[in-house]
């Protein structure tokens, strides 16, 4: 699990009844020829995992296809394919075998609006507005820290966990703090002052001297790099293990999408002008995935530079289940994750979906 923001939307297709990964494989990367305007995106099949597309408070617990997720969804994918969610209530939910069950309980009045992440040992971390909570694999709960006790602002979240079990958590002052397994906290990025919109002050220098905008999702790769999807800054920024922060996508003048068309495959990520960055994830090959709800698309940035459109609405595609990504569309794209089967999992309004073998 490498990534951990929420959006609302219209009615969606019913979710599949199993959380097992589909067997249909994606094709190789799409063409990077700028003149190609058709058949872009991946050919891996898109399928719904959980959610009925509604906000009626029904279906939980019960079949994943009947679950009403509402508009405050945060989720994380475990190594065995199970999904853990918070959906704006005090319940921490688990999706396994096509069924939604209640896994843990938060304090009344402290709903898990901030974020959720899973550690390598299977522990589930949840950020409520004021508390970072840990659930052991057996469901035993402990409070890791309170915002007040750790000197953080309230409105904790989003969060991410690295391979060593460190938890990265954003707070209301637009900072990202690392919480070590022993509870020690270290400021990683942000100054406590919100950055001006569409800016990235401090690039190339210490992340702790660089203001952040509104982090929508965090992700950590195998090398310990922290990725920040910054909606307000219109950028994806990376904090290296040595603390240096850089913009890896956004900040340019080429529209990621405009007038029904998307930026050509192969465009340099930092030449792009992003619209509404809502999700980020990193796969085992170091490729970065970005959701942009402003133009209804999910892109992948290669390690050598250049972009690939994975799913959008370039061809006016279907929203039906079981359709290849390059023949469908995504609306209100949100949080992203890569599961153990190398499927790309994404939030689309009130439904969690996946593209088969997108990260293969």
Secondary structure as a PSIPRED ss2 file (coil, helix, strand):
# PSIPRED VFORMAT (PSIPRED V4.0)

   1 X C   1.000  0.000  0.000
   2 X C   1.000  0.000  0.000
   3 X E   0.000  0.000  1.000
   4 X C   1.000  0.000  0.000
   5 X C   1.000  0.000  0.000
   6 X C   1.000  0.000  0.000
   7 X C   1.000  0.000  0.000
   8 X C   1.000  0.000  0.000
   9 X C   1.000  0.000  0.000
  10 X C   1.000  0.000  0.000
  11 X C   1.000  0.000  0.000
  12 X C   1.000  0.000  0.000
  13 X C   1.000  0.000  0.000
  14 X C   1.000  0.000  0.000
  15 X C   1.000  0.000  0.000
  16 X C   1.000  0.000  0.000
  17 X C   1.000  0.000  0.000
  18 X C   1.000  0.000  0.000
  19 X C   1.000  0.000  0.000
  20 X C   1.000  0.000  0.000
  21 X C   1.000  0.000  0.000
  22 X C   1.000  0.000  0.000
  23 X C   1.000  0.000  0.000
  24 X C   1.000  0.000  0.000
  25 X C   1.000  0.000  0.000
  26 X C   1.000  0.000  0.000
  27 X C   1.000  0.000  0.000
  28 X C   1.000  0.000  0.000
  29 X C   1.000  0.000  0.000
  30 X C   1.000  0.000  0.000
  31 X C   1.000  0.000  0.000
  32 X C   1.000  0.000  0.000
  33 X C   1.000  0.000  0.000
  34 X C   1.000  0.000  0.000
  35 X C   1.000  0.000  0.000
  36 X C   1.000  0.000  0.000
  37 X C   1.000  0.000  0.000
  38 X C   1.000  0.000  0.000
  39 X C   1.000  0.000  0.000
  40 X C   1.000  0.000  0.000
  41 X C   1.000  0.000  0.000
  42 X C   1.000  0.000  0.000
  43 X C   1.000  0.000  0.000
  44 X C   1.000  0.000  0.000
  45 X E   0.000  0.000  1.000
  46 X E   0.000  0.000  1.000
  47 X E   0.000  0.000  1.000
  48 X E   0.000  0.000  1.000
  49 X E   0.000  0.000  1.000
  50 X E   0.000  0.000  1.000
  51 X C   1.000  0.000  0.000
  52 X C   1.000  0.000  0.000
  53 X C   1.000  0.000  0.000
  54 X C   1.000  0.000  0.000
  55 X C   1.000  0.000  0.000
  56 X C   1.000  0.000  0.000
  57 X C   1.000  0.000  0.000
  58 X C   1.000  0.000  0.000
  59 X C   1.000  0.000  0.000
  60 X C   1.000  0.000  0.000
  61 X C   1.000  0.000  0.000
  62 X E   0.000  0.000  1.000
  63 X E   0.000  0.000  1.000
  64 X H   0.000  1.000  0.000
  65 X H   0.000  1.000  0.000
  66 X H   0.000  1.000  0.000
  67 X C   1.000  0.000  0.000
  68 X C   1.000  0.000  0.000
  69 X C   1.000  0.000  0.000
  70 X C   1.000  0.000  0.000
  71 X C   1.000  0.000  0.000
  72 X C   1.000  0.000  0.000
  73 X C   1.000  0.000  0.000
  74 X E   0.000  0.000  1.000
  75 X E   0.000  0.000  1.000
  76 X E   0.000  0.000  1.000
  77 X E   0.000  0.000  1.000
  78 X C   1.000  0.000  0.000
  79 X C   1.000  0.000  0.000
  80 X C   1.000  0.000  0.000
  81 X C   1.000  0.000  0.000
  82 X C   1.000  0.000  0.000
  83 X E   0.000  0.000  1.000
  84 X E   0.000  0.000  1.000
  85 X E   0.000  0.000  1.000
  86 X E   0.000  0.000  1.000
  87 X C   1.000  0.000  0.000
  88 X C   1.000  0.000  0.000
  89 X C   1.000  0.000  0.000
  90 X C   1.000  0.000  0.000
  91 X E   0.000  0.000  1.000
  92 X E   0.000  0.000  1.000
  93 X E   0.000  0.000  1.000
  94 X E   0.000  0.000  1.000
  95 X E   0.000  0.000  1.000
  96 X E   0.000  0.000  1.000
  97 X C   1.000  0.000  0.000
  98 X C   1.000  0.000  0.000
  99 X E   0.000  0.000  1.000
 100 X E   0.000  0.000  1.000
 101 X E   0.000  0.000  1.000
 102 X E   0.000  0.000  1.000
 103 X E   0.000  0.000  1.000
 104 X E   0.000  0.000  1.000
 105 X E   0.000  0.000  1.000
 106 X C   1.000  0.000  0.000
 107 X C   1.000  0.000  0.000
 108 X C   1.000  0.000  0.000
 109 X C   1.000  0.000  0.000
 110 X C   1.000  0.000  0.000
 111 X C   1.000  0.000  0.000
 112 X C   1.000  0.000  0.000
 113 X C   1.000  0.000  0.000
 114 X C   1.000  0.000  0.000
 115 X E   0.000  0.000  1.000
 116 X E   0.000  0.000  1.000
 117 X E   0.000  0.000  1.000
 118 X E   0.000  0.000  1.000
 119 X C   1.000  0.000  0.000
 120 X C   1.000  0.000  0.000
 121 X C   1.000  0.000  0.000
 122 X C   1.000  0.000  0.000
 123 X C   1.000  0.000  0.000
 124 X E   0.000  0.000  1.000
 125 X E   0.000  0.000  1.000
 126 X E   0.000  0.000  1.000
 127 X E   0.000  0.000  1.000
 128 X C   1.000  0.000  0.000
 129 X C   1.000  0.000  0.000
 130 X C   1.000  0.000  0.000
 131 X E   0.000  0.000  1.000
 132 X E   0.000  0.000  1.000
 133 X E   0.000  0.000  1.000
 134 X E   0.000  0.000  1.000
 135 X E   0.000  0.000  1.000
 136 X C   1.000  0.000  0.000
 137 X C   1.000  0.000  0.000
 138 X C   1.000  0.000  0.000
 139 X C   1.000  0.000  0.000
 140 X C   1.000  0.000  0.000
 141 X E   0.000  0.000  1.000
 142 X E   0.000  0.000  1.000
 143 X E   0.000  0.000  1.000
 144 X E   0.000  0.000  1.000
 145 X E   0.000  0.000  1.000
 146 X E   0.000  0.000  1.000
 147 X C   1.000  0.000  0.000
 148 X C   1.000  0.000  0.000
 149 X C   1.000  0.000  0.000
 150 X C   1.000  0.000  0.000
 151 X C   1.000  0.000  0.000
 152 X C   1.000  0.000  0.000
 153 X C   1.000  0.000  0.000
 154 X C   1.000  0.000  0.000
 155 X C   1.000  0.000  0.000
 156 X C   1.000  0.000  0.000
 157 X C   1.000  0.000  0.000
 158 X C   1.000  0.000  0.000
 159 X E   0.000  0.000  1.000
 160 X E   0.000  0.000  1.000
 161 X E   0.000  0.000  1.000
 162 X C   1.000  0.000  0.000
 163 X C   1.000  0.000  0.000
 164 X C   1.000  0.000  0.000
 165 X C   1.000  0.000  0.000
 166 X C   1.000  0.000  0.000
 167 X E   0.000  0.000  1.000
 168 X E   0.000  0.000  1.000
 169 X E   0.000  0.000  1.000
 170 X E   0.000  0.000  1.000
 171 X C   1.000  0.000  0.000
 172 X C   1.000  0.000  0.000
 173 X C   1.000  0.000  0.000
 174 X C   1.000  0.000  0.000
 175 X C   1.000  0.000  0.000
 176 X E   0.000  0.000  1.000
 177 X E   0.000  0.000  1.000
 178 X E   0.000  0.000  1.000
 179 X E   0.000  0.000  1.000
 180 X C   1.000  0.000  0.000
 181 X C   1.000  0.000  0.000
 182 X C   1.000  0.000  0.000
 183 X C   1.000  0.000  0.000
 184 X C   1.000  0.000  0.000
 185 X E   0.000  0.000  1.000
 186 X E   0.000  0.000  1.000
 187 X E   0.000  0.000  1.000
 188 X E   0.000  0.000  1.000
 189 X E   0.000  0.000  1.000
 190 X C   1.000  0.000  0.000
 191 X C   1.000  0.000  0.000
 192 X C   1.000  0.000  0.000
 193 X C   1.000  0.000  0.000
 194 X C   1.000  0.000  0.000
 195 X C   1.000  0.000  0.000
 196 X C   1.000  0.000  0.000
 197 X C   1.000  0.000  0.000
 198 X C   1.000  0.000  0.000
 199 X C   1.000  0.000  0.000
 200 X C   1.000  0.000  0.000
 201 X C   1.000  0.000  0.000
 202 X C   1.000  0.000  0.000
 203 X C   1.000  0.000  0.000
 204 X C   1.000  0.000  0.000
 205 X C   1.000  0.000  0.000
 206 X E   0.000  0.000  1.000
 207 X H   0.000  1.000  0.000
 208 X H   0.000  1.000  0.000
 209 X H   0.000  1.000  0.000
 210 X C   1.000  0.000  0.000
 211 X C   1.000  0.000  0.000
 212 X C   1.000  0.000  0.000
 213 X C   1.000  0.000  0.000
 214 X C   1.000  0.000  0.000
 215 X E   0.000  0.000  1.000
 216 X E   0.000  0.000  1.000
 217 X E   0.000  0.000  1.000
 218 X E   0.000  0.000  1.000
 219 X E   0.000  0.000  1.000
 220 X E   0.000  0.000  1.000
 221 X C   1.000  0.000  0.000
 222 X C   1.000  0.000  0.000
 223 X C   1.000  0.000  0.000
 224 X C   1.000  0.000  0.000
 225 X C   1.000  0.000  0.000
 226 X E   0.000  0.000  1.000
 227 X E   0.000  0.000  1.000
 228 X E   0.000  0.000  1.000
 229 X E   0.000  0.000  1.000
 230 X E   0.000  0.000  1.000
 231 X C   1.000  0.000  0.000
 232 X C   1.000  0.000  0.000
 233 X C   1.000  0.000  0.000
 234 X C   1.000  0.000  0.000
 235 X E   0.000  0.000  1.000
 236 X E   0.000  0.000  1.000
 237 X E   0.000  0.000  1.000
 238 X E   0.000  0.000  1.000
 239 X E   0.000  0.000  1.000
 240 X C   1.000  0.000  0.000
 241 X C   1.000  0.000  0.000
 242 X C   1.000  0.000  0.000
 243 X C   1.000  0.000  0.000
 244 X E   0.000  0.000  1.000
 245 X E   0.000  0.000  1.000
 246 X E   0.000  0.000  1.000
 247 X E   0.000  0.000  1.000
 248 X E   0.000  0.000  1.000
 249 X E   0.000  0.000  1.000
 250 X E   0.000  0.000  1.000
 251 X C   1.000  0.000  0.000
 252 X C   1.000  0.000  0.000
 253 X C   1.000  0.000  0.000
 254 X E   0.000  0.000  1.000
 255 X E   0.000  0.000  1.000
 256 X C   1.000  0.000  0.000
 257 X E   0.000  0.000  1.000
 258 X E   0.000  0.000  1.000
 259 X C   1.000  0.000  0.000
 260 X C   1.000  0.000  0.000
 261 X E   0.000  0.000  1.000
 262 X E   0.000  0.000  1.000
 263 X C   1.000  0.000  0.000
 264 X C   1.000  0.000  0.000
 265 X C   1.000  0.000  0.000
 266 X C   1.000  0.000  0.000
 267 X C   1.000  0.000  0.000
 268 X C   1.000  0.000  0.000
 269 X H   0.000  1.000  0.000
 270 X H   0.000  1.000  0.000
 271 X H   0.000  1.000  0.000
 272 X E   0.000  0.000  1.000
 273 X E   0.000  0.000  1.000
 274 X C   1.000  0.000  0.000
 275 X C   1.000  0.000  0.000
 276 X C   1.000  0.000  0.000
 277 X E   0.000  0.000  1.000
 278 X E   0.000  0.000  1.000
 279 X E   0.000  0.000  1.000
 280 X E   0.000  0.000  1.000
 281 X E   0.000  0.000  1.000
 282 X E   0.000  0.000  1.000
 283 X C   1.000  0.000  0.000
 284 X C   1.000  0.000  0.000
 285 X C   1.000  0.000  0.000
 286 X C   1.000  0.000  0.000
 287 X C   1.000  0.000  0.000
 288 X E   0.000  0.000  1.000
 289 X E   0.000  0.000  1.000
 290 X E   0.000  0.000  1.000
 291 X E   0.000  0.000  1.000
 292 X E   0.000  0.000  1.000
 293 X C   1.000  0.000  0.000
 294 X C   1.000  0.000  0.000
 295 X C   1.000  0.000  0.000
 296 X C   1.000  0.000  0.000
 297 X E   0.000  0.000  1.000
 298 X E   0.000  0.000  1.000
 299 X E   0.000  0.000  1.000
 300 X E   0.000  0.000  1.000
 301 X E   0.000  0.000  1.000
 302 X C   1.000  0.000  0.000
 303 X C   1.000  0.000  0.000
 304 X C   1.000  0.000  0.000
 305 X C   1.000  0.000  0.000
 306 X C   1.000  0.000  0.000
 307 X E   0.000  0.000  1.000
 308 X E   0.000  0.000  1.000
 309 X E   0.000  0.000  1.000
 310 X E   0.000  0.000  1.000
 311 X E   0.000  0.000  1.000
 312 X C   1.000  0.000  0.000
 313 X C   1.000  0.000  0.000
 314 X C   1.000  0.000  0.000
 315 X C   1.000  0.000  0.000
 316 X C   1.000  0.000  0.000
 317 X C   1.000  0.000  0.000
 318 X E   0.000  0.000  1.000
 319 X C   1.000  0.000  0.000
 320 X C   1.000  0.000  0.000
 321 X C   1.000  0.000  0.000
 322 X C   1.000  0.000  0.000
 323 X E   0.000  0.000  1.000
 324 X E   0.000  0.000  1.000
 325 X H   0.000  1.000  0.000
 326 X H   0.000  1.000  0.000
 327 X H   0.000  1.000  0.000
 328 X E   0.000  0.000  1.000
 329 X C   1.000  0.000  0.000
 330 X C   1.000  0.000  0.000
 331 X C   1.000  0.000  0.000
 332 X C   1.000  0.000  0.000
 333 X E   0.000  0.000  1.000
 334 X E   0.000  0.000  1.000
 335 X E   0.000  0.000  1.000
 336 X E   0.000  0.000  1.000
 337 X E   0.000  0.000  1.000
 338 X E   0.000  0.000  1.000
 339 X C   1.000  0.000  0.000
 340 X C   1.000  0.000  0.000
 341 X C   1.000  0.000  0.000
 342 X C   1.000  0.000  0.000
 343 X C   1.000  0.000  0.000
 344 X E   0.000  0.000  1.000
 345 X E   0.000  0.000  1.000
 346 X E   0.000  0.000  1.000
 347 X E   0.000  0.000  1.000
 348 X E   0.000  0.000  1.000
 349 X C   1.000  0.000  0.000
 350 X C   1.000  0.000  0.000
 351 X E   0.000  0.000  1.000
 352 X E   0.000  0.000  1.000
 353 X E   0.000  0.000  1.000
 354 X E   0.000  0.000  1.000
 355 X E   0.000  0.000  1.000
 356 X C   1.000  0.000  0.000
 357 X C   1.000  0.000  0.000
 358 X C   1.000  0.000  0.000
 359 X C   1.000  0.000  0.000
 360 X C   1.000  0.000  0.000
